[in-house]
């Protein structure tokens, strides 16, 4: 992406299955439990899952190259 470009996240189309949620219409980002917002499950697999895996590796590598001082605080347990 170039500076000034926008990214559209289509997450609000997920989490609306009335079979799983008693209130499916509003987008609630932190629904719990939220088992079906994922890239694969059972016999179904998102066609973009492989692209996302490759792209996420690239993004993380670039991010760490640009912010080399970023490191984990190993004195605190992970949340």
PDB file of N, CA, C and O in Angstrom:
ATOM      1  N   UNK A   1       0.838  -1.186   0.000  1.00  0.00           N
ATOM      2  CA  UNK A   1       0.000   0.000   0.000  1.00  0.00           C
ATOM      3  C   UNK A   1       0.874   1.236   0.000  1.00  0.00           C
ATOM      4  O   UNK A   1       2.009   1.223   0.476  1.00  0.00           O
ATOM      5  N   UNK A   2       0.327   2.286  -0.535  1.00  0.00           N
ATOM      6  CA  UNK A   2       1.039   3.552  -0.559  1.00  0.00           C
ATOM      7  C   UNK A   2       0.418   4.509   0.449  1.00  0.00           C
ATOM      8  O   UNK A   2      -0.754   4.382   0.803  1.00  0.00           O
ATOM      9  N   UNK A   3       1.217   5.464   0.906  1.00  0.00           N
ATOM     10  CA  UNK A   3       0.732   6.470   1.857  1.00  0.00           C
ATOM     11  C   UNK A   3      -0.518   7.151   1.292  1.00  0.00           C
ATOM     12  O   UNK A   3      -0.552   7.554   0.129  1.00  0.00           O
ATOM     13  N   UNK A   4      -1.529   7.267   2.130  1.00  0.00           N
ATOM     14  CA  UNK A   4      -2.763   7.915   1.714  1.00  0.00           C
ATOM     15  C   UNK A   4      -3.822   6.971   1.174  1.00  0.00           C
ATOM     16  O   UNK A   4      -4.971   7.375   0.993  1.00  0.00           O
ATOM     17  N   UNK A   5      -3.455   5.710   0.910  1.00  0.00           N
ATOM     18  CA  UNK A   5      -4.444   4.749   0.446  1.00  0.00           C
ATOM     19  C   UNK A   5      -5.243   4.236   1.632  1.00  0.00           C
ATOM     20  O   UNK A   5      -4.789   4.305   2.774  1.00  0.00           O
ATOM     21  N   UNK A   6      -6.416   3.728   1.359  1.00  0.00           N
ATOM     22  CA  UNK A   6      -7.303   3.247   2.406  1.00  0.00           C
ATOM     23  C   UNK A   6      -7.472   1.739   2.328  1.00  0.00           C
ATOM     24  O   UNK A   6      -7.321   1.138   1.264  1.00  0.00           O
ATOM     25  N   UNK A   7      -7.786   1.141   3.461  1.00  0.00           N
ATOM     26  CA  UNK A   7      -8.054  -0.279   3.556  1.00  0.00           C
ATOM     27  C   UNK A   7      -9.471  -0.440   4.081  1.00  0.00           C
ATOM     28  O   UNK A   7      -9.850   0.214   5.052  1.00  0.00           O
ATOM     29  N   UNK A   8     -10.246  -1.293   3.458  1.00  0.00           N
ATOM     30  CA  UNK A   8     -11.614  -1.535   3.879  1.00  0.00           C
ATOM     31  C   UNK A   8     -11.678  -2.898   4.547  1.00  0.00           C
ATOM     32  O   UNK A   8     -11.389  -3.918   3.920  1.00  0.00           O
ATOM     33  N   UNK A   9     -12.055  -2.916   5.810  1.00  0.00           N
ATOM     34  CA  UNK A   9     -12.193  -4.165   6.558  1.00  0.00           C
ATOM     35  C   UNK A   9     -13.656  -4.573   6.528  1.00  0.00           C
ATOM     36  O   UNK A   9     -14.526  -3.823   6.969  1.00  0.00           O
ATOM     37  N   UNK A  10     -13.921  -5.756   6.010  1.00  0.00           N
ATOM     38  CA  UNK A  10     -15.293  -6.206   5.867  1.00  0.00           C
ATOM     39  C   UNK A  10     -15.740  -7.110   7.009  1.00  0.00           C
ATOM     40  O   UNK A  10     -16.601  -7.967   6.810  1.00  0.00           O
ATOM     41  N   UNK A  11     -15.183  -6.938   8.180  1.00  0.00           N
ATOM     42  CA  UNK A  11     -15.581  -7.743   9.335  1.00  0.00           C
ATOM     43  C   UNK A  11     -17.051  -7.562   9.717  1.00  0.00           C
ATOM     44  O   UNK A  11     -17.645  -8.512  10.226  1.00  0.00           O
ATOM     45  N   UNK A  12     -17.673  -6.395   9.501  1.00  0.00           N
ATOM     46  CA  UNK A  12     -19.081  -6.269   9.888  1.00  0.00           C
ATOM     47  C   UNK A  12     -20.026  -7.211   9.154  1.00  0.00           C
ATOM     48  O   UNK A  12     -21.187  -7.326   9.547  1.00  0.00           O
ATOM     49  N   UNK A  13     -19.574  -7.888   8.102  1.00  0.00           N
ATOM     50  CA  UNK A  13     -20.451  -8.842   7.433  1.00  0.00           C
ATOM     51  C   UNK A  13     -20.471 -10.179   8.174  1.00  0.00           C
ATOM     52  O   UNK A  13     -21.321 -11.024   7.890  1.00  0.00           O
ATOM     53  N   UNK A  14     -19.568 -10.381   9.100  1.00  0.00           N
ATOM     54  CA  UNK A  14     -19.502 -11.637   9.853  1.00  0.00           C
ATOM     55  C   UNK A  14     -20.273 -11.505  11.165  1.00  0.00           C
ATOM     56  O   UNK A  14     -20.742 -10.423  11.518  1.00  0.00           O
ATOM     57  N   UNK A  15     -20.395 -12.607  11.869  1.00  0.00           N
ATOM     58  CA  UNK A  15     -21.035 -12.653  13.195  1.00  0.00           C
ATOM     59  C   UNK A  15     -22.524 -12.315  13.153  1.00  0.00           C
ATOM     60  O   UNK A  15     -23.046 -11.720  14.096  1.00  0.00           O
ATOM     61  N   UNK A  16     -23.205 -12.681  12.087  1.00  0.00           N
ATOM     62  CA  UNK A  16     -24.620 -12.321  11.979  1.00  0.00           C
ATOM     63  C   UNK A  16     -25.529 -13.531  11.786  1.00  0.00           C
ATOM     64  O   UNK A  16     -26.664 -13.385  11.332  1.00  0.00           O
ATOM     65  N   UNK A  17     -25.056 -14.688  12.116  1.00  0.00           N
ATOM     66  CA  UNK A  17     -25.838 -15.903  11.921  1.00  0.00           C
ATOM     67  C   UNK A  17     -26.800 -16.081  13.094  1.00  0.00           C
ATOM     68  O   UNK A  17     -26.355 -16.301  14.220  1.00  0.00           O
ATOM     69  N   UNK A  18     -28.113 -15.989  12.851  1.00  0.00           N
ATOM     70  CA  UNK A  18     -29.080 -16.115  13.950  1.00  0.00           C
ATOM     71  C   UNK A  18     -29.080 -17.501  14.601  1.00  0.00           C
ATOM     72  O   UNK A  18     -29.600 -17.664  15.705  1.00  0.00           O
ATOM     73  N   UNK A  19     -28.504 -18.496  13.927  1.00  0.00           N
ATOM     74  CA  UNK A  19     -28.405 -19.823  14.534  1.00  0.00           C
ATOM     75  C   UNK A  19     -27.380 -19.836  15.667  1.00  0.00           C
ATOM     76  O   UNK A  19     -27.446 -20.693  16.548  1.00  0.00           O
ATOM     77  N   UNK A  20     -26.425 -18.886  15.653  1.00  0.00           N
ATOM     78  CA  UNK A  20     -25.382 -18.832  16.666  1.00  0.00           C
ATOM     79  C   UNK A  20     -25.565 -17.684  17.654  1.00  0.00           C
ATOM     80  O   UNK A  20     -25.140 -17.786  18.804  1.00  0.00           O
ATOM     81  N   UNK A  21     -26.192 -16.594  17.217  1.00  0.00           N
ATOM     82  CA  UNK A  21     -26.272 -15.394  18.055  1.00  0.00           C
ATOM     83  C   UNK A  21     -27.723 -14.981  18.266  1.00  0.00           C
ATOM     84  O   UNK A  21     -28.497 -14.907  17.312  1.00  0.00           O
ATOM     85  N   UNK A  22     -28.087 -14.715  19.515  1.00  0.00           N
ATOM     86  CA  UNK A  22     -29.461 -14.312  19.815  1.00  0.00           C
ATOM     87  C   UNK A  22     -29.768 -12.924  19.272  1.00  0.00           C
ATOM     88  O   UNK A  22     -30.926 -12.628  18.978  1.00  0.00           O
ATOM     89  N   UNK A  23     -28.776 -12.076  19.134  1.00  0.00           N
ATOM     90  CA  UNK A  23     -28.948 -10.731  18.573  1.00  0.00           C
ATOM     91  C   UNK A  23     -27.956 -10.601  17.409  1.00  0.00           C
ATOM     92  O   UNK A  23     -26.870 -10.050  17.590  1.00  0.00           O
ATOM     93  N   UNK A  24     -28.314 -11.102  16.215  1.00  0.00           N
ATOM     94  CA  UNK A  24     -27.347 -11.160  15.116  1.00  0.00           C
ATOM     95  C   UNK A  24     -27.141  -9.853  14.352  1.00  0.00           C
ATOM     96  O   UNK A  24     -26.101  -9.695  13.713  1.00  0.00           O
ATOM     97  N   UNK A  25     -28.080  -8.914  14.391  1.00  0.00           N
ATOM     98  CA  UNK A  25     -28.011  -7.746  13.514  1.00  0.00           C
ATOM     99  C   UNK A  25     -26.892  -6.749  13.838  1.00  0.00           C
ATOM    100  O   UNK A  25     -26.135  -6.412  12.928  1.00  0.00           O
ATOM    101  N   UNK A  26     -26.738  -6.262  15.057  1.00  0.00           N
ATOM    102  CA  UNK A  26     -25.671  -5.264  15.259  1.00  0.00           C
ATOM    103  C   UNK A  26     -24.291  -5.932  15.199  1.00  0.00           C
ATOM    104  O   UNK A  26     -24.131  -7.085  15.600  1.00  0.00           O
ATOM    105  N   UNK A  27     -23.313  -5.200  14.700  1.00  0.00           N
ATOM    106  CA  UNK A  27     -21.942  -5.710  14.697  1.00  0.00           C
ATOM    107  C   UNK A  27     -21.364  -5.514  16.086  1.00  0.00           C
ATOM    108  O   UNK A  27     -21.270  -4.388  16.573  1.00  0.00           O
ATOM    109  N   UNK A  28     -20.981  -6.599  16.716  1.00  0.00           N
ATOM    110  CA  UNK A  28     -20.380  -6.571  18.052  1.00  0.00           C
ATOM    111  C   UNK A  28     -19.023  -7.241  17.922  1.00  0.00           C
ATOM    112  O   UNK A  28     -18.936  -8.465  17.820  1.00  0.00           O
ATOM    113  N   UNK A  29     -17.966  -6.444  17.924  1.00  0.00           N
ATOM    114  CA  UNK A  29     -16.623  -6.946  17.642  1.00  0.00           C
ATOM    115  C   UNK A  29     -16.140  -7.949  18.672  1.00  0.00           C
ATOM    116  O   UNK A  29     -15.370  -8.850  18.338  1.00  0.00           O
ATOM    117  N   UNK A  30     -16.573  -7.816  19.914  1.00  0.00           N
ATOM    118  CA  UNK A  30     -16.063  -8.699  20.965  1.00  0.00           C
ATOM    119  C   UNK A  30     -17.121  -9.697  21.442  1.00  0.00           C
ATOM    120  O   UNK A  30     -17.191 -10.008  22.631  1.00  0.00           O
ATOM    121  N   UNK A  31     -17.932 -10.193  20.527  1.00  0.00           N
ATOM    122  CA  UNK A  31     -18.923 -11.218  20.909  1.00  0.00           C
ATOM    123  C   UNK A  31     -18.215 -12.405  21.552  1.00  0.00           C
ATOM    124  O   UNK A  31     -17.093 -12.760  21.192  1.00  0.00           O
ATOM    125  N   UNK A  32     -18.907 -13.001  22.511  1.00  0.00           N
ATOM    126  CA  UNK A  32     -18.343 -14.172  23.145  1.00  0.00           C
ATOM    127  C   UNK A  32     -19.469 -15.139  23.473  1.00  0.00           C
ATOM    128  O   UNK A  32     -20.452 -14.743  24.099  1.00  0.00           O
ATOM    129  N   UNK A  33     -19.350 -16.390  23.066  1.00  0.00           N
ATOM    130  CA  UNK A  33     -18.285 -16.964  22.251  1.00  0.00           C
ATOM    131  C   UNK A  33     -18.459 -16.546  20.790  1.00  0.00           C
ATOM    132  O   UNK A  33     -19.563 -16.220  20.355  1.00  0.00           O
ATOM    133  N   UNK A  34     -17.382 -16.561  20.059  1.00  0.00           N
ATOM    134  CA  UNK A  34     -17.382 -16.184  18.646  1.00  0.00           C
ATOM    135  C   UNK A  34     -16.587 -17.237  17.888  1.00  0.00           C
ATOM    136  O   UNK A  34     -15.410 -17.036  17.589  1.00  0.00           O
ATOM    137  N   UNK A  35     -17.219 -18.339  17.584  1.00  0.00           N
ATOM    138  CA  UNK A  35     -16.507 -19.482  17.017  1.00  0.00           C
ATOM    139  C   UNK A  35     -16.426 -19.473  15.497  1.00  0.00           C
ATOM    140  O   UNK A  35     -15.580 -20.173  14.941  1.00  0.00           O
ATOM    141  N   UNK A  36     -17.262 -18.718  14.803  1.00  0.00           N
ATOM    142  CA  UNK A  36     -17.300 -18.904  13.362  1.00  0.00           C
ATOM    143  C   UNK A  36     -16.632 -17.809  12.532  1.00  0.00           C
ATOM    144  O   UNK A  36     -16.695 -17.872  11.304  1.00  0.00           O
ATOM    145  N   UNK A  37     -16.011 -16.833  13.128  1.00  0.00           N
ATOM    146  CA  UNK A  37     -15.267 -15.837  12.361  1.00  0.00           C
ATOM    147  C   UNK A  37     -13.835 -16.339  12.217  1.00  0.00           C
ATOM    148  O   UNK A  37     -12.990 -16.098  13.079  1.00  0.00           O
ATOM    149  N   UNK A  38     -13.576 -17.037  11.124  1.00  0.00           N
ATOM    150  CA  UNK A  38     -12.261 -17.619  10.898  1.00  0.00           C
ATOM    151  C   UNK A  38     -12.105 -17.935   9.416  1.00  0.00           C
ATOM    152  O   UNK A  38     -13.040 -17.777   8.631  1.00  0.00           O
ATOM    153  N   UNK A  39     -10.930 -18.377   9.056  1.00  0.00           N
ATOM    154  CA  UNK A  39     -10.644 -18.641   7.652  1.00  0.00           C
ATOM    155  C   UNK A  39     -10.928 -20.068   7.240  1.00  0.00           C
ATOM    156  O   UNK A  39     -10.986 -20.363   6.046  1.00  0.00           O
ATOM    157  N   UNK A  40     -11.104 -20.951   8.189  1.00  0.00           N
ATOM    158  CA  UNK A  40     -11.404 -22.327   7.813  1.00  0.00           C
ATOM    159  C   UNK A  40     -12.110 -23.019   8.955  1.00  0.00           C
ATOM    160  O   UNK A  40     -12.026 -22.608  10.113  1.00  0.00           O
ATOM    161  N   UNK A  41     -12.792 -24.059   8.605  1.00  0.00           N
ATOM    162  CA  UNK A  41     -13.462 -24.858   9.612  1.00  0.00           C
ATOM    163  C   UNK A  41     -14.200 -25.994   8.936  1.00  0.00           C
ATOM    164  O   UNK A  41     -14.884 -25.788   7.933  1.00  0.00           O
ATOM    165  N   UNK A  42     -14.069 -27.162   9.469  1.00  0.00           N
ATOM    166  CA  UNK A  42     -14.709 -28.362   8.912  1.00  0.00           C
ATOM    167  C   UNK A  42     -14.304 -28.543   7.453  1.00  0.00           C
ATOM    168  O   UNK A  42     -13.111 -28.558   7.150  1.00  0.00           O
ATOM    169  N   UNK A  43     -15.269 -28.681   6.540  1.00  0.00           N
ATOM    170  CA  UNK A  43     -14.949 -28.924   5.138  1.00  0.00           C
ATOM    171  C   UNK A  43     -14.746 -27.631   4.350  1.00  0.00           C
ATOM    172  O   UNK A  43     -14.338 -27.672   3.190  1.00  0.00           O
ATOM    173  N   UNK A  44     -15.024 -26.505   4.963  1.00  0.00           N
ATOM    174  CA  UNK A  44     -14.922 -25.222   4.266  1.00  0.00           C
ATOM    175  C   UNK A  44     -13.566 -24.572   4.534  1.00  0.00           C
ATOM    176  O   UNK A  44     -13.021 -24.677   5.633  1.00  0.00           O
ATOM    177  N   UNK A  45     -13.041 -23.911   3.532  1.00  0.00           N
ATOM    178  CA  UNK A  45     -11.780 -23.176   3.704  1.00  0.00           C
ATOM    179  C   UNK A  45     -11.852 -21.933   2.844  1.00  0.00           C
ATOM    180  O   UNK A  45     -12.203 -22.000   1.666  1.00  0.00           O
ATOM    181  N   UNK A  46     -11.521 -20.803   3.434  1.00  0.00           N
ATOM    182  CA  UNK A  46     -11.510 -19.540   2.712  1.00  0.00           C
ATOM    183  C   UNK A  46     -10.415 -19.584   1.642  1.00  0.00           C
ATOM    184  O   UNK A  46      -9.282 -19.974   1.925  1.00  0.00           O
ATOM    185  N   UNK A  47     -10.757 -19.186   0.420  1.00  0.00           N
ATOM    186  CA  UNK A  47      -9.777 -19.201  -0.658  1.00  0.00           C
ATOM    187  C   UNK A  47      -8.632 -18.227  -0.391  1.00  0.00           C
ATOM    188  O   UNK A  47      -7.526 -18.412  -0.900  1.00  0.00           O
ATOM    189  N   UNK A  48      -8.893 -17.203   0.396  1.00  0.00           N
ATOM    190  CA  UNK A  48      -7.859 -16.212   0.691  1.00  0.00           C
ATOM    191  C   UNK A  48      -6.968 -16.578   1.864  1.00  0.00           C
ATOM    192  O   UNK A  48      -6.063 -15.813   2.197  1.00  0.00           O
ATOM    193  N   UNK A  49      -7.191 -17.724   2.504  1.00  0.00           N
ATOM    194  CA  UNK A  49      -6.410 -18.101   3.684  1.00  0.00           C
ATOM    195  C   UNK A  49      -4.923 -18.205   3.375  1.00  0.00           C
ATOM    196  O   UNK A  49      -4.092 -17.776   4.176  1.00  0.00           O
ATOM    197  N   UNK A  50      -4.582 -18.767   2.231  1.00  0.00           N
ATOM    198  CA  UNK A  50      -3.174 -18.917   1.870  1.00  0.00           C
ATOM    199  C   UNK A  50      -2.535 -17.563   1.575  1.00  0.00           C
ATOM    200  O   UNK A  50      -1.398 -17.299   1.966  1.00  0.00           O
ATOM    201  N   UNK A  51      -3.278 -16.718   0.884  1.00  0.00           N
ATOM    202  CA  UNK A  51      -2.776 -15.371   0.582  1.00  0.00           C
ATOM    203  C   UNK A  51      -2.572 -14.600   1.879  1.00  0.00           C
ATOM    204  O   UNK A  51      -1.561 -13.918   2.044  1.00  0.00           O
ATOM    205  N   UNK A  52      -3.521 -14.705   2.794  1.00  0.00           N
ATOM    206  CA  UNK A  52      -3.400 -14.011   4.075  1.00  0.00           C
ATOM    207  C   UNK A  52      -2.174 -14.485   4.846  1.00  0.00           C
ATOM    208  O   UNK A  52      -1.475 -13.668   5.446  1.00  0.00           O
ATOM    209  N   UNK A  53      -1.900 -15.777   4.842  1.00  0.00           N
ATOM    210  CA  UNK A  53      -0.734 -16.304   5.550  1.00  0.00           C
ATOM    211  C   UNK A  53       0.553 -15.714   4.979  1.00  0.00           C
ATOM    212  O   UNK A  53       1.424 -15.278   5.732  1.00  0.00           O
ATOM    213  N   UNK A  54       0.675 -15.698   3.668  1.00  0.00           N
ATOM    214  CA  UNK A  54       1.877 -15.151   3.027  1.00  0.00           C
ATOM    215  C   UNK A  54       1.985 -13.653   3.293  1.00  0.00           C
ATOM    216  O   UNK A  54       3.053 -13.159   3.656  1.00  0.00           O
ATOM    217  N   UNK A  55       0.884 -12.935   3.112  1.00  0.00           N
ATOM    218  CA  UNK A  55       0.903 -11.487   3.295  1.00  0.00           C
ATOM    219  C   UNK A  55       1.157 -11.105   4.751  1.00  0.00           C
ATOM    220  O   UNK A  55       1.865 -10.132   5.011  1.00  0.00           O
ATOM    221  N   UNK A  56       0.596 -11.847   5.704  1.00  0.00           N
ATOM    222  CA  UNK A  56       0.815 -11.512   7.114  1.00  0.00           C
ATOM    223  C   UNK A  56       2.279 -11.720   7.496  1.00  0.00           C
ATOM    224  O   UNK A  56       2.823 -10.953   8.290  1.00  0.00           O
ATOM    225  N   UNK A  57       2.921 -12.743   6.943  1.00  0.00           N
ATOM    226  CA  UNK A  57       4.353 -12.922   7.196  1.00  0.00           C
ATOM    227  C   UNK A  57       5.141 -11.731   6.667  1.00  0.00           C
ATOM    228  O   UNK A  57       6.032 -11.218   7.344  1.00  0.00           O
ATOM    229  N   UNK A  58       4.812 -11.295   5.457  1.00  0.00           N
ATOM    230  CA  UNK A  58       5.480 -10.151   4.853  1.00  0.00           C
ATOM    231  C   UNK A  58       5.267  -8.892   5.694  1.00  0.00           C
ATOM    232  O   UNK A  58       6.217  -8.153   5.956  1.00  0.00           O
ATOM    233  N   UNK A  59       4.040  -8.646   6.114  1.00  0.00           N
ATOM    234  CA  UNK A  59       3.729  -7.447   6.901  1.00  0.00           C
ATOM    235  C   UNK A  59       4.490  -7.465   8.223  1.00  0.00           C
ATOM    236  O   UNK A  59       5.060  -6.447   8.615  1.00  0.00           O
ATOM    237  N   UNK A  60       4.509  -8.590   8.910  1.00  0.00           N
ATOM    238  CA  UNK A  60       5.221  -8.663  10.184  1.00  0.00           C
ATOM    239  C   UNK A  60       6.723  -8.463  10.010  1.00  0.00           C
ATOM    240  O   UNK A  60       7.360  -7.781  10.812  1.00  0.00           O
ATOM    241  N   UNK A  61       7.281  -9.053   8.969  1.00  0.00           N
ATOM    242  CA  UNK A  61       8.717  -8.875   8.713  1.00  0.00           C
ATOM    243  C   UNK A  61       9.034  -7.408   8.433  1.00  0.00           C
ATOM    244  O   UNK A  61      10.009  -6.880   8.967  1.00  0.00           O
ATOM    245  N   UNK A  62       8.229  -6.744   7.609  1.00  0.00           N
ATOM    246  CA  UNK A  62       8.453  -5.335   7.293  1.00  0.00           C
ATOM    247  C   UNK A  62       8.265  -4.461   8.523  1.00  0.00           C
ATOM    248  O   UNK A  62       9.032  -3.526   8.750  1.00  0.00           O
ATOM    249  N   UNK A  63       7.256  -4.764   9.308  1.00  0.00           N
ATOM    250  CA  UNK A  63       6.987  -4.009  10.530  1.00  0.00           C
ATOM    251  C   UNK A  63       8.184  -4.079  11.475  1.00  0.00           C
ATOM    252  O   UNK A  63       8.615  -3.064  12.022  1.00  0.00           O
ATOM    253  N   UNK A  64       8.711  -5.275  11.659  1.00  0.00           N
ATOM    254  CA  UNK A  64       9.847  -5.444  12.564  1.00  0.00           C
ATOM    255  C   UNK A  64      11.119  -4.803  12.020  1.00  0.00           C
ATOM    256  O   UNK A  64      11.959  -4.344  12.794  1.00  0.00           O
ATOM    257  N   UNK A  65      11.270  -4.768  10.699  1.00  0.00           N
ATOM    258  CA  UNK A  65      12.424  -4.074  10.121  1.00  0.00           C
ATOM    259  C   UNK A  65      12.343  -2.567  10.356  1.00  0.00           C
ATOM    260  O   UNK A  65      13.359  -1.909  10.576  1.00  0.00           O
ATOM    261  N   UNK A  66      11.142  -2.037  10.306  1.00  0.00           N
ATOM    262  CA  UNK A  66      10.962  -0.592  10.447  1.00  0.00           C
ATOM    263  C   UNK A  66      10.942  -0.130  11.899  1.00  0.00           C
ATOM    264  O   UNK A  66      11.186   1.043  12.183  1.00  0.00           O
ATOM    265  N   UNK A  67      10.657  -1.036  12.805  1.00  0.00           N
ATOM    266  CA  UNK A  67      10.616  -0.694  14.231  1.00  0.00           C
ATOM    267  C   UNK A  67      11.490  -1.700  14.979  1.00  0.00           C
ATOM    268  O   UNK A  67      10.972  -2.542  15.712  1.00  0.00           O
ATOM    269  N   UNK A  68      12.813  -1.620  14.801  1.00  0.00           N
ATOM    270  CA  UNK A  68      13.695  -2.631  15.383  1.00  0.00           C
ATOM    271  C   UNK A  68      13.742  -2.595  16.912  1.00  0.00           C
ATOM    272  O   UNK A  68      14.123  -3.583  17.540  1.00  0.00           O
ATOM    273  N   UNK A  69      13.363  -1.479  17.509  1.00  0.00           N
ATOM    274  CA  UNK A  69      13.422  -1.400  18.976  1.00  0.00           C
ATOM    275  C   UNK A  69      12.249  -2.099  19.653  1.00  0.00           C
ATOM    276  O   UNK A  69      12.224  -2.208  20.879  1.00  0.00           O
ATOM    277  N   UNK A  70      11.275  -2.575  18.877  1.00  0.00           N
ATOM    278  CA  UNK A  70      10.136  -3.283  19.438  1.00  0.00           C
ATOM    279  C   UNK A  70      10.587  -4.648  19.948  1.00  0.00           C
ATOM    280  O   UNK A  70      11.244  -5.397  19.225  1.00  0.00           O
ATOM    281  N   UNK A  71      10.239  -4.969  21.180  1.00  0.00           N
ATOM    282  CA  UNK A  71      10.569  -6.285  21.729  1.00  0.00           C
ATOM    283  C   UNK A  71       9.542  -6.671  22.773  1.00  0.00           C
ATOM    284  O   UNK A  71       8.839  -5.817  23.312  1.00  0.00           O
ATOM    285  N   UNK A  72       9.459  -7.949  23.053  1.00  0.00           N
ATOM    286  CA  UNK A  72       8.534  -8.463  24.065  1.00  0.00           C
ATOM    287  C   UNK A  72       9.052  -8.127  25.447  1.00  0.00           C
ATOM    288  O   UNK A  72      10.259  -8.132  25.689  1.00  0.00           O
ATOM    289  N   UNK A  73       8.124  -7.832  26.358  1.00  0.00           N
ATOM    290  CA  UNK A  73       8.468  -7.649  27.757  1.00  0.00           C
ATOM    291  C   UNK A  73       8.413  -9.032  28.408  1.00  0.00           C
ATOM    292  O   UNK A  73       7.337  -9.514  28.762  1.00  0.00           O
ATOM    293  N   UNK A  74       9.540  -9.647  28.559  1.00  0.00           N
ATOM    294  CA  UNK A  74       9.578 -11.022  29.072  1.00  0.00           C
ATOM    295  C   UNK A  74       9.429 -11.102  30.581  1.00  0.00           C
ATOM    296  O   UNK A  74       9.445 -12.198  31.143  1.00  0.00           O
ATOM    297  N   UNK A  75       9.285  -9.960  31.253  1.00  0.00           N
ATOM    298  CA  UNK A  75       9.063  -9.965  32.702  1.00  0.00           C
ATOM    299  C   UNK A  75       7.598 -10.178  33.043  1.00  0.00           C
ATOM    300  O   UNK A  75       7.258 -10.466  34.191  1.00  0.00           O
ATOM    301  N   UNK A  76       6.713 -10.034  32.030  1.00  0.00           N
ATOM    302  CA  UNK A  76       5.276 -10.196  32.275  1.00  0.00           C
ATOM    303  C   UNK A  76       4.770 -11.415  31.505  1.00  0.00           C
ATOM    304  O   UNK A  76       5.186 -11.650  30.370  1.00  0.00           O
ATOM    305  N   UNK A  77       3.878 -12.187  32.117  1.00  0.00           N
ATOM    306  CA  UNK A  77       3.329 -13.348  31.404  1.00  0.00           C
ATOM    307  C   UNK A  77       2.399 -12.884  30.289  1.00  0.00           C
ATOM    308  O   UNK A  77       1.794 -11.819  30.407  1.00  0.00           O
ATOM    309  N   UNK A  78       2.269 -13.655  29.207  1.00  0.00           N
ATOM    310  CA  UNK A  78       1.342 -13.281  28.132  1.00  0.00           C
ATOM    311  C   UNK A  78      -0.081 -13.304  28.623  1.00  0.00           C
ATOM    312  O   UNK A  78      -0.434 -14.088  29.504  1.00  0.00           O
ATOM    313  N   UNK A  79      -0.900 -12.442  28.054  1.00  0.00           N
ATOM    314  CA  UNK A  79      -2.322 -12.387  28.448  1.00  0.00           C
ATOM    315  C   UNK A  79      -3.153 -13.298  27.597  1.00  0.00           C
ATOM    316  O   UNK A  79      -4.366 -13.382  27.784  1.00  0.00           O
TER     317      UNK A  79
END
